[in-house]
Amino acid sequence: MTKIRLLLLDDHALFRAGLSRLLGTESDFQLVAQCATSAEALDVLAQQPVDLVLLDYDLGEEHGFEFIRKARETGHTGRVFIVTAGMSDADSVRALGHGVCGIFLKTSPPAQLSEAIRKVMAGETWIDQRCIRALVQAVDRSKENERNRQLTDRERDVLKGVFEGLTNKEIAAALGISEGSVKSALQQLFLKTGVRTRSQLVRVALEEYAGAWGLGR
């Protein structure tokens, strides 16, 4: 079985030790290294392949976004997954605009992190429900983007429901429309964005919003 090669970058030694023990219990994970600084992590990336970087957003005197930029500049093509104690709404959107595959809050159940890692490695985007508010606001502000002006009000409302993790039935109930109307709006969203799944739709929409606000990668 091919293992998922992980690199942990966090400036808190106690958290690194605890998370290292947790990850070590998973048979499909391989913790390549645990680092306290960006410099240490970049050295590891230069020496061996890493599939996923578990990155703390706040590295004390350093900033997680700076690490992402330097890692990309050095040719790192693996995924970056933010594991943080908390982020502002603007930084949540900015992080996703930088191409991270998701945001996981440290206050979440530890076992949930293993599930999240497997999902992002399968190509999905993991966003903690407590970070959804920033994304909902992104939908509300989509009129600022020329491309998103092509979306109807209903499509924007349905997209907002997708961001909130609602099912078609729940979206229909919230909007007071039929489930068939929700499916129809979703199909139009898929056509306009060129995607086939909800996960892909979320990712494309996030990238579009980030670009529209000048929150470059």
NUDRENMI-542111 format. One record per residue: residue in three letters; x, y, z of N, C-alpha, C, CB in turn. Coordinates in pm, whole numbers, plus 50000, padded with zeros to 5 digits. Glycine has a CB too. Layout:
! residues N
- Ala,X,Y,Z,X,Y,Z,X,Y,Z,X,Y,Z
...
! end
This chain:
! residues 217
- Met,50084,49880,50000,50000,50000,50000,50088,50125,50000,49904,50000,50123
- Thr,50060,50215,49906,50135,50339,49900,50090,50432,50012,50118,50407,49763
- Lys,50185,50479,50090,50151,50565,50202,50149,50713,50161,50250,50544,50317
- Ile,50068,50789,50231,50062,50934,50211,50177,50997,50289,49923,50993,50256
- Arg,50267,51062,50217,50385,51121,50281,50351,51261,50332,50506,51126,50181
- Leu,50365,51279,50462,50324,51402,50528,50442,51479,50585,50224,51372,50638
- Leu,50431,51612,50582,50527,51698,50650,50447,51791,50740,50617,51779,50547
- Leu,50484,51798,50865,50415,51882,50963,50499,52006,50991,50388,51803,51093
- Leu,50441,52124,50968,50510,52250,50996,50427,52330,51095,50533,52332,50864
- Asp,50476,52337,51220,50406,52407,51328,50510,52452,51429,50297,52315,51395
- Asp,50497,52574,51480,50599,52626,51570,50578,52586,51716,50603,52775,51560
- His,50471,52512,51745,50445,52468,51882,50491,52322,51900,50294,52482,51917
- Ala,50596,52303,51978,50655,52170,51994,50556,52070,52052,50777,52178,52083
- Leu,50476,52111,52149,50382,52020,52212,50277,51972,52113,50315,52087,52331
- Phe,50227,52062,52029,50129,52024,51929,50191,51929,51827,50071,52148,51859
- Arg,50315,51959,51785,50382,51872,51689,50396,51731,51745,50520,51928,51652
- Ala,50435,51721,51871,50455,51590,51932,50324,51513,51939,50514,51605,52073
- Gly,50217,51580,51979,50088,51513,51990,50035,51468,51855,49988,51603,52056
- Leu,50046,51557,51755,49997,51523,51623,50081,51414,51559,49994,51647,51533
- Ser,50210,51416,51585,50299,51311,51531,50257,51174,51583,50446,51339,51570
- Arg,50223,51167,51712,50177,51039,51768,50046,50995,51704,50160,51051,51921
- Leu,49956,51089,51682,49828,51057,51619,49848,51006,51478,49737,51179,51618
- Leu,49927,51076,51399,49950,51035,51261,50022,50901,51254,50030,51142,51187
- Gly,50104,50873,51353,50179,50748,51354,50092,50625,51375,50282,50753,51460
- Thr,49969,50645,51420,49879,50531,51441,49807,50491,51312,49776,50563,51548
- Glu,49819,50571,51208,49750,50543,51081,49844,50467,50987,49701,50675,51014
- Ser,49802,50350,50944,49889,50264,50863,49916,50320,50724,49828,50128,50851
- Asp,49830,50409,50676,49848,50463,50540,49917,50599,50540,49714,50473,50470
- Phe,49965,50643,50658,50037,50770,50667,50185,50745,50695,49975,50859,50776
- Gln,50269,50830,50637,50412,50831,50669,50452,50974,50700,50498,50772,50551
- Leu,50488,51001,50825,50532,51134,50863,50679,51149,50825,50510,51160,51016
- Val,50704,51221,50718,50839,51239,50667,50923,51323,50762,50836,51303,50528
- Ala,50862,51431,50814,50935,51519,50906,50837,51610,50978,51040,51603,50829
- Gln,50880,51659,51095,50806,51762,51167,50900,51879,51187,50750,51709,51305
- Cys,50856,51999,51147,50943,52116,51144,50881,52231,51223,50971,52158,51000
- Ala,50970,52315,51277,50924,52431,51355,50930,52559,51274,51008,52446,51480
- Thr,51008,52561,51165,51023,52683,51085,51010,52652,50936,51160,52749,51113
- Ser,50983,52757,50859,50973,52742,50714,51104,52693,50654,50932,52873,50649
- Ala,51215,52744,50707,51346,52707,50654,51369,52556,50668,51458,52784,50727
- Glu,51334,52501,50784,51348,52357,50805,51262,52279,50706,51311,52318,50949
- Ala,51138,52324,50690,51045,52255,50602,51091,52261,50456,50906,52314,50615
- Leu,51141,52375,50414,51188,52390,50276,51309,52301,50250,51223,52536,50247
- Asp,51394,52283,50351,51509,52193,50338,51461,52049,50316,51598,52200,50464
- Val,51357,52010,50389,51303,51875,50374,51245,51857,50234,51194,51846,50481
- Leu,51169,51956,50188,51107,51947,50055,51212,51938,49945,51017,52068,50030
- Ala,51328,51998,49968,51434,51996,49869,51503,51860,49862,51535,52103,49899
- Gln,51488,51780,49968,51559,51653,49977,51474,51530,49947,51619,51639,50112
- Gln,51343,51540,49971,51258,51422,49950,51115,51462,49916,51259,51333,50074
- Pro,51043,51374,49846,50906,51406,49806,50809,51405,49923,50859,51309,49700
- Val,50716,51497,49921,50612,51507,50023,50477,51525,49952,50641,51626,50123
- Asp,50379,51447,49990,50247,51456,49927,50162,51568,49984,50174,51324,49942
- Leu,50173,51589,50115,50087,51687,50182,50161,51755,50296,49959,51620,50234
- Val,50159,51888,50295,50216,51966,50405,50102,52008,50497,50295,52091,50353
- Leu,50112,51973,50625,50017,52020,50726,50076,52147,50784,49991,51910,50838
- Leu,50018,52261,50749,50079,52390,50775,50000,52471,50877,50091,52469,50647
- Asp,50070,52516,50980,50010,52609,51075,50009,52747,51011,50087,52610,51213
- Tyr,49894,52812,51013,49881,52945,50951,49969,53049,51021,49734,52990,50955
- Asp,49974,53042,51154,50052,53139,51232,50177,53070,51285,49967,53197,51350
- Leu,50292,53106,51228,50418,53045,51267,50501,53137,51356,50498,53006,51143
- Gly,50432,53213,51440,50504,53305,51528,50553,53426,51450,50621,53235,51595
- Glu,50685,53435,51431,50741,53548,51357,50725,53530,51207,50887,53566,51391
- Glu,50688,53411,51165,50670,53382,51023,50521,53376,50989,50740,53250,50985
- His,50495,53367,50857,50359,53362,50809,50343,53244,50715,50320,53495,50739
- Gly,50234,53170,50729,50213,53052,50646,50210,53082,50498,50086,52986,50685
- Phe,50155,53198,50460,50147,53233,50318,50286,53247,50257,50068,53363,50300
- Glu,50379,53297,50336,50516,53313,50286,50579,53177,50258,50603,53392,50388
- Phe,50550,53079,50345,50602,52945,50321,50544,52889,50191,50568,52852,50439
- Ile,50414,52907,50169,50351,52855,50048,50418,52915,49924,50199,52887,50048
- Arg,50441,53045,49927,50503,53111,49813,50643,53054,49785,50512,53263,49838
- Lys,50723,53041,49891,50859,52990,49873,50859,52844,49828,50939,53003,50004
- Ala,50766,52765,49880,50758,52624,49842,50725,52611,49694,50653,52550,49927
- Arg,50631,52692,49646,50595,52688,49504,50712,52733,49417,50472,52776,49476
- Glu,50783,52835,49464,50897,52886,49387,51007,52782,49373,50954,53010,49454
- Thr,51020,52694,49472,51124,52591,49467,51077,52465,49394,51168,52554,49607
- Gly,50952,52468,49343,50903,52357,49263,50818,52255,49335,51016,52289,49204
- His,50781,52281,49460,50697,52186,49532,50558,52182,49469,50687,52224,49682
- Thr,50514,52063,49432,50383,52048,49366,50282,51973,49452,50400,51975,49233
- Gly,50323,51936,49573,50231,51865,49661,50125,51958,49718,50307,51799,49775
- Arg,50028,51899,49785,49919,51976,49843,49962,52040,49976,49796,51887,49864
- Val,49894,52152,50009,49916,52219,50137,49782,52229,50208,49981,52361,50118
- Phe,49778,52181,50333,49655,52176,50411,49679,52255,50539,49611,52027,50442
- Ile,49604,52364,50558,49624,52448,50677,49556,52385,50799,49569,52590,50653
- Val,49633,52370,50907,49582,52323,51035,49610,52436,51134,49650,52185,51081
- Thr,49506,52502,51180,49525,52627,51254,49431,52640,51373,49506,52745,51162
- Ala,49471,52727,51466,49384,52756,51581,49272,52851,51542,49465,52815,51696
- Gly,49289,52923,51431,49186,53015,51386,49240,53113,51283,49128,53090,51503
- Met,49151,53161,51197,49187,53257,51093,49073,53356,51075,49219,53185,50959
- Ser,49106,53475,51029,49003,53572,50996,48932,53528,50868,49062,53714,50980
- Asp,48813,53584,50843,48740,53550,50721,48823,53584,50597,48606,53624,50716
- Ala,48884,53702,50598,48963,53745,50482,49081,53651,50458,49012,53889,50502
- Asp,49147,53609,50566,49262,53520,50549,49219,53380,50506,49342,53511,50679
- Ser,49099,53338,50545,49048,53208,50500,49032,53208,50349,48913,53176,50569
- Val,48971,53313,50296,48953,53324,50152,49089,53339,50083,48862,53443,50117
- Arg,49176,53419,50143,49308,53440,50085,49387,53309,50079,49387,53544,50166
- Ala,49377,53228,50184,49448,53100,50187,49401,53009,50074,49428,53029,50322
- Leu,49270,53003,50054,49217,52920,49947,49256,52975,49812,49065,52909,49958
- Gly,49269,53108,49804,49318,53169,49682,49463,53135,49653,49302,53317,49690
- His,49538,53103,49758,49677,53061,49742,49688,52914,49699,49754,53083,49873
- Gly,49575,52849,49686,49574,52711,49637,49581,52603,49742,49686,52694,49547
- Val,49559,52638,49871,49559,52532,49972,49437,52442,49950,49557,52593,50117
- Cys,49448,52318,49991,49339,52224,49965,49236,52222,50077,49396,52085,49947
- Gly,49255,52303,50179,49155,52311,50284,49205,52377,50411,49105,52174,50316
- Ile,49111,52391,50505,49141,52452,50634,49080,52365,50743,49085,52599,50643
- Phe,49163,52324,50839,49120,52239,50950,49152,52312,51080,49189,52098,50945
- Leu,49054,52325,51167,49076,52394,51294,49124,52297,51402,48947,52463,51340
- Lys,49221,52342,51481,49281,52257,51584,49181,52219,51694,49400,52326,51646
- Thr,49072,52292,51704,48971,52260,51806,48880,52145,51762,48888,52383,51837
- Ser,48896,52097,51640,48815,51985,51591,48864,51854,51652,48820,51978,51436
- Pro,48779,51749,51652,48822,51619,51705,48945,51567,51630,48707,51516,51695
- Pro,49048,51522,51700,49171,51475,51635,49147,51368,51530,49265,51422,51739
- Ala,49056,51275,51557,49031,51166,51462,48979,51220,51329,48932,51066,51520
- Gln,48916,51336,51334,48860,51395,51212,48970,51440,51116,48770,51513,51245
- Leu,49087,51469,51170,49198,51513,51085,49240,51402,50990,49317,51558,51171
- Ser,49243,51279,51037,49280,51167,50950,49183,51155,50834,49284,51035,51030
- Glu,49055,51171,50863,48952,51168,50758,48974,51281,50659,48812,51177,50819
- Ala,49005,51400,50713,49025,51516,50627,49145,51497,50535,49044,51642,50711
- Ile,49254,51441,50588,49374,51418,50508,49343,51325,50391,49486,51359,50595
- Arg,49271,51218,50418,49238,51124,50311,49149,51188,50205,49167,51001,50370
- Lys,49058,51274,50248,48968,51337,50152,49041,51437,50063,48855,51408,50225
- Val,49130,51518,50121,49200,51614,50036,49297,51543,49943,49274,51718,50122
- Met,49353,51431,49986,49441,51355,49899,49363,51285,49787,49518,51253,49980
- Ala,49231,51273,49806,49146,51216,49701,49094,51325,49606,49027,51141,49765
- Gly,49140,51449,49630,49104,51556,49541,48992,51647,49589,49066,51501,49412
- Glu,48942,51622,49710,48835,51706,49763,48893,51828,49836,48745,51624,49858
- Thr,48804,51923,49864,48843,52041,49941,48778,52031,50078,48802,52173,49868
- Trp,48858,52039,50185,48804,52030,50321,48802,52169,50383,48889,51931,50408
- Ile,48684,52214,50420,48671,52345,50484,48591,52328,50612,48603,52449,50389
- Asp,48651,52364,50724,48581,52353,50851,48454,52437,50846,48673,52397,50968
- Gln,48347,52382,50900,48218,52451,50895,48224,52590,50958,48113,52367,50965
- Arg,48313,52609,51054,48323,52741,51117,48393,52844,51029,48397,52729,51249
- Cys,48449,52797,50918,48511,52889,50822,48417,52921,50706,48641,52831,50769
- Ile,48302,52856,50706,48209,52872,50595,48160,53015,50582,48091,52777,50611
- Arg,48151,53088,50694,48098,53225,50690,48172,53310,50588,48106,53289,50827
- Ala,48303,53294,50580,48380,53373,50485,48340,53340,50342,48530,53349,50505
- Leu,48311,53213,50318,48276,53172,50183,48136,53217,50145,48287,53021,50169
- Val,48046,53217,50242,47911,53267,50217,47918,53416,50182,47820,53244,50341
- Gln,48002,53490,50253,48019,53631,50221,48080,53648,50082,48107,53700,50327
- Ala,48162,53553,50043,48221,53558,49909,48113,53550,49803,48323,53446,49890
- Val,48016,53464,49825,47906,53450,49729,47825,53580,49724,47815,53331,49767
- Asp,47800,53638,49840,47722,53762,49846,47790,53875,49770,47698,53803,49991
- Arg,47925,53871,49767,48000,53978,49702,48035,53944,49558,48127,54006,49780
- Ser,47979,53836,49505,48018,53790,49372,47980,53887,49261,47956,53657,49345
- Lys,47894,53985,49289,47858,54083,49188,47978,54165,49146,47747,54173,49239
- Glu,48084,54166,49228,48203,54243,49196,48283,54177,49085,48289,54259,49320
- Asn,48249,54054,49053,48325,53978,48955,48248,53969,48824,48357,53837,49008
- Glu,48310,54007,48716,48239,54011,48588,48185,53876,48548,48330,54062,48479
- Arg,48263,53772,48569,48218,53640,48531,48097,53598,48612,48330,53539,48548
- Asn,48100,53628,48743,47991,53584,48829,47865,53665,48810,48033,53590,48972
- Arg,47873,53779,48740,47751,53851,48707,47665,53770,48613,47784,53988,48646
- Gln,47724,53671,48548,47650,53585,48457,47563,53485,48533,47746,53511,48365
- Leu,47583,53472,48663,47501,53382,48744,47369,53449,48778,47576,53340,48872
- Thr,47263,53371,48775,47134,53424,48817,47129,53428,48970,47018,53337,48760
- Asp,47029,53501,49023,47015,53507,49168,46995,53368,49226,46897,53597,49206
- Arg,46918,53283,49157,46894,53149,49207,47022,53067,49209,46788,53079,49123
- Glu,47102,53081,49105,47228,53007,49100,47320,53050,49212,47297,53026,48964
- Arg,47323,53180,49242,47404,53228,49354,47354,53170,49486,47403,53382,49359
- Asp,47221,53167,49503,47164,53113,49627,47196,52965,49642,47013,53133,49630
- Val,47188,52891,49532,47220,52747,49536,47368,52727,49564,47180,52678,49404
- Leu,47453,52810,49503,47597,52800,49526,47628,52828,49672,47674,52899,49436
- Lys,47559,52924,49731,47577,52953,49873,47543,52830,49956,47490,53074,49916
- Gly,47435,52760,49921,47397,52639,49992,47502,52530,49980,47264,52588,49941
- Val,47563,52520,49862,47670,52421,49842,47787,52453,49933,47715,52418,49693
- Phe,47824,52583,49943,47932,52625,50032,47901,52585,50177,47954,52777,50022
- Glu,47775,52594,50215,47735,52565,50353,47725,52415,50379,47603,52631,50385
- Gly,47749,52333,50277,47746,52189,50294,47606,52130,50297,47817,52153,50418
- Leu,47506,52202,50244,47368,52154,50247,47342,52055,50134,47270,52271,50239
- Thr,47250,51963,50156,47206,51871,50051,47109,51945,49960,47140,51743,50112
- Asn,47077,51883,49845,46980,51944,49753,46846,51966,49823,46960,51855,49629
- Lys,46807,51870,49903,46679,51880,49974,46681,51996,50073,46648,51748,50047
- Glu,46791,52012,50144,46803,52119,50242,46808,52256,50175,46929,52098,50328
- Ile,46877,52264,50060,46882,52389,49986,46742,52427,49938,46979,52378,49865
- Ala,46669,52327,49887,46533,52351,49838,46443,52404,49950,46473,52222,49780
- Ala,46455,52343,50068,46373,52386,50182,46409,52528,50225,46391,52289,50300
- Ala,46538,52560,50225,46583,52692,50268,46538,52801,50171,46734,52694,50281
- Leu,46532,52768,50041,46496,52867,49940,46348,52867,49905,46576,52844,49815
- Gly,46276,52764,49954,46134,52755,49925,46106,52718,49780,46067,52885,49956
- Ile,46194,52635,49722,46176,52590,49583,46180,52438,49580,46286,52649,49490
- Ser,46154,52380,49465,46154,52235,49454,46295,52181,49444,46073,52190,49333
- Glu,46312,52055,49479,46443,51991,49469,46488,51986,49323,46440,51849,49529
- Gly,46389,51973,49231,46420,51972,49089,46480,52104,49043,46296,51940,49008
- Ser,46431,52214,49101,46484,52345,49066,46628,52360,49114,46396,52457,49126
- Val,46658,52301,49231,46795,52304,49282,46887,52226,49188,46802,52245,49425
- Lys,46843,52109,49146,46923,52027,49055,46947,52099,48923,46855,51892,49029
- Ser,46844,52168,48875,46857,52243,48750,46959,52355,48764,46721,52300,48708
- Ala,46955,52427,48877,47051,52535,48901,47192,52480,48911,47014,52613,49028
- Leu,47205,52365,48976,47337,52302,48988,47393,52264,48852,47329,52178,49078
- Gln,47307,52211,48766,47352,52174,48632,47402,52296,48555,47238,52105,48554
- Gln,47332,52410,48572,47376,52533,48506,47510,52580,48563,47270,52643,48523
- Leu,47527,52565,48695,47654,52601,48757,47767,52513,48705,47645,52590,48909
- Phe,47740,52384,48691,47840,52292,48637,47879,52332,48495,47787,52146,48639
- Leu,47777,52368,48414,47803,52405,48275,47885,52534,48268,47671,52422,48198
- Lys,47850,52632,48350,47917,52762,48344,48060,52756,48398,47838,52864,48423
- Thr,48087,52663,48489,48222,52654,48547,48304,52540,48486,48212,52634,48697
- Gly,48238,52455,48407,48310,52346,48342,48352,52234,48435,48430,52399,48275
- Val,48275,52211,48543,48308,52105,48639,48197,51999,48639,48328,52164,48781
- Arg,48223,51891,48713,48127,51780,48716,48080,51745,48856,48188,51659,48652
- Thr,48150,51792,48958,48115,51755,49095,48104,51878,49183,48218,51657,49152
- Arg,48039,51861,49299,48027,51971,49395,48163,52015,49445,47939,51929,49513
- Ser,48250,51919,49472,48383,51953,49523,48458,52040,49424,48463,51826,49554
- Gln,48451,52004,49295,48517,52083,49192,48453,52221,49181,48511,52011,49058
- Leu,48321,52227,49197,48250,52354,49190,48297,52449,49301,48098,52332,49201
- Val,48311,52396,49423,48359,52477,49534,48498,52531,49504,48360,52395,49665
- Arg,48585,52446,49455,48723,52487,49429,48729,52596,49323,48808,52367,49387
- Val,48658,52576,49212,48660,52674,49103,48603,52807,49150,48581,52622,48982
- Ala,48493,52802,49225,48430,52925,49273,48524,53001,49367,48299,52893,49345
- Leu,48593,52929,49454,48686,52993,49547,48800,53061,49472,48742,52890,49645
- Glu,48852,52992,49372,48961,53049,49293,48914,53176,49221,49014,52946,49192
- Glu,48790,53172,49174,48737,53288,49102,48722,53409,49194,48602,53254,49040
- Tyr,48669,53386,49316,48651,53495,49410,48785,53553,49452,48574,53447,49533
- Ala,48881,53465,49480,49012,53512,49523,49074,53601,49416,49104,53394,49555
- Gly,49063,53559,49291,49119,53638,49184,49047,53770,49167,49113,53561,49056
- Ala,48916,53771,49187,48837,53892,49168,48874,53998,49273,48688,53860,49176
- Trp,48914,53955,49392,48943,54049,49500,49090,54086,49506,48900,53991,49632
- Gly,49168,54038,49409,49310,54068,49411,49385,53996,49520,49330,54215,49426
- Leu,49331,53881,49564,49399,53804,49669,49482,53697,49601,49296,53741,49771
- Gly,49581,53737,49527,49657,53647,49443,49720,53531,49516,49761,53722,49374
- Arg,49752,53425,49441,49809,53305,49500,49953,53329,49539,49799,53187,49404
! end
